[in-house]
Amino acid sequence: MLQLLIHAIISFASSIGFGIITNIPRRTLLPAGITGSASWVVYVLLTGATKSVIIPNLAAAVTIGLLANTAALIVKAPVNVMYIPSLVSLVPGAIIYMSMKDFTLGKDMAAQQGLVKTLTIAIALAVGFVIAEALFNQIRQPLFKALHRQTQR
């Protein structure tokens, strides 16, 4: 449990840090950090529960999509501003780097495996965002009305 809390704190900090580096508006830093942290916790939990690379990345992307869309409505900002810093922990940069290194060293089989894994993760992330958008489109109007009623009070 303590290790999961450490993961949550570090992913929160990395999402906010990347948000600062990419110069997102200050009002979106906290929601982006929370979104990034929640998605990483989902990823870590599912990585421990399955051997697949698809399920954890897909579920983390759906988490980002749903939370980022909700936060974007609340803070009145474009959803892409939340997506980018939240996604930074999930990008398979180390895998693609190792694949390119393996290609240059003549280890073609290891490089191909790394490239396939990278593409699989990228596709899982993209499909997760599509699923999240489809789900969020179903709840956007009721959520918007509820938020509008709260601001009227």
N, C-alpha and C positions, 0 to 999 in steps of 0.2 A: 504493500500500500504506500509506503514511504517512497519507494522507487517511482511509482506512478505519479505521485505528487511532484517529485523532482522533474520528471518528464514534462508535466503540465507547466511548471514554472519556467523551465528552460525554453519550451516551445512558445510560451507566451512572450518571453523576452526576445526570442529570435524573430517572431512575427512583428513585434513592435519595432525592433531594430531595423528590420528590412523595410518596414513602412517608413521609418525616418529616412533611411538611405534613399528610398524611391520618392521621397517628398510627398507623401499623401497628406491630406488635410489633418490637422491636429484632432479635430472632433471625431475622426474615424480611427485613430490609433487604438483606443481601448477596445472598440468592437472588433477590430481586425485581430488584435491580440487574443481576445477571448475566443474568437472563431478558430484561429490557428491552434490555440491550445486544446480546444475541444476536439478538433479534427485529429490532432496528434495522439490524444488519449484514445480515441476510437481506433486509430491505426495500431497503436501499441497493444491494446487489448486484443484486437483481432489477429494480430501477428502471432501472439502467444497462443491463440486458440486454433490456428490453422497453418498449414504449410504453404498455402497458396499466396502468391503475391497479388493476385487479382482482388480478392475479397477485401483485404484491409485497405487497399488504395481506393477501391470503388466506394466503400462505406465512408472513408475519410472525405472523399470528394463530395459525396452526397451531404455529409455533415457541413462542409464548407458552403456548399450551394444554398442549403436551407438557412443556416445561421447568417450568412453574409447577405442574403436577400432580405431577411427580416431586419437585420441591423441597418441596411441601406434605407429601408422604409422609415425606420425610427430616426436616424440622423440626417435623413434627406440628402443622401449622397449616391453617386453611381455605384453599382454593385461591384464593378471591376476594381474599384479602389480597395475593396475588402478582399477580393479574391487573391490578388497578387501577393500581399504579405502573408496571407494564410496558407498559401500553397507552397511557400518556399521550403518548408521542411519535408515535403513529399516528393519533390523533384529528384529524379534518380541521377543526379550529377556524378556521383562517385562511380556508379556502375558504368556509365557511358565513358567516363575518363579511363577506367580500367580496361574497357573494351578497346578503346583507341590505343592504349599502351600495348595491349596484347597483339593488336594488328601490327604495330611497328616492330614488335619483338618476334614476329613470325608465328605467334601462337594463334593460328586462325580459328581453330575449334573453340577455344576459350573466348575469343573475341566475338564469334558468332553467337555463342550462348549469352554473352553479356548484352549484345545488341538486341537479341530477341526478348530478353528480360526487360530491357529499357523500353522497347516498343510496347510490350505487354502492359507495363506500368503506365505508360503515357496514354494508351488506349483506355485502360481502366479509369484513369483520372478524367479523361474526356467524357466517357460514358456516364461517370458519376455526376459530372456537372449537368449533362443533358437530363438525366433522371431527376436531379434536384430542381432544375428549371421547370420540368413538366409537373412535378409535385407542387412546387411553389405557385405555379400559375393557377392551380386549383384552389389554393387558400389565400391568394393575394387580395382579392376583393373583401372577403370577410375580415381579414387581418387589418387592411387599410381602414375599413369602417370602424373597427374596434379602436384602433389607434386614434382615429379622428375624434371619436366620442370621448376618449380619455383626455385629449387636449382641449376639448370644449368645456370640460368641468372646471 
